[in-house]
Amino acid sequence: MKMGFDRQHVPPHSPKAVIFDIGRVIVRLQPERTLEPLAASSGRGRSSEQLWTAIQNDPLWENWQEGRMEPREWHQHLTRQLNISLGFHEFCAAWNRALDPETILKESLFAKLAARCRLAVLSNTDPLHSAALEAHFPFLRHFPARIYSCRIGASKPAPAIYQAALHAVGVQAAEALYIDDVAEYVQAARQMGLDAIRFEDPSQLSQELSRRGLPGE
């Protein structure tokens, strides 16, 4: 297995703060669980894939991700654009089904890291998903700093959202480690001076953390 080590980005000391992406790093995302009921209600014979493409290409998608739309506005907009017939509460339930309750990383990892350094989550996410995360995912108790794009008004890879995370944990960029599964977001963090790991799987992450003097799973 290719482990993706990049020695030039490993600092000579352990980081003072570790900042985690959420989706596909901590929480499994299963968008098909959302798209199936939406597609079934659209009445246009669209596949789940076609519906997801339409949603992500929607001109208001960025507004939704960056908190410039309320959930009812987003529901009403998609109802008009995609002919979705789900009521608001049914829509919210379907939207949040994409968040798999079984996490990728064990909560024990966060407990060990929290004893050694400051922890934060940094995620491009919308008001419905962020509220569901806060209500139903206990691993967040280990993360006193929670930076969501819908609260900051900016999304990765914009520098502003990384700066917000650094401010929240109270460290300089060179003192922080960032973990994400998206290469573009990892590179953006490195360009700002953070050490960064592109997440592949828990075993790879444990090895990368160990190389930085931090506990793994």
Buried (B, 14 or more C-beta within 10 A) or exposed (E): EEEBEBEEBBBEEBBBBBBBBBBEBBBBBEBEBBBBBBBBBBEEEBEBEBBBEBBEEBEBBEBBBBBEBEBEEBBBBBBEEBEBEBEEEBBBBBBBBBBEEEBBBEBEBBBBBBEBBBBBBBBBBBBBBBBBBEEEBEBBEBBEBBBBBBBBEBBBBBEEBBBBBBEBBEBEBEBBBBBBBBEEBBBBBBEBBBBBBBBBEBEBBBBBBEEBEBBBE
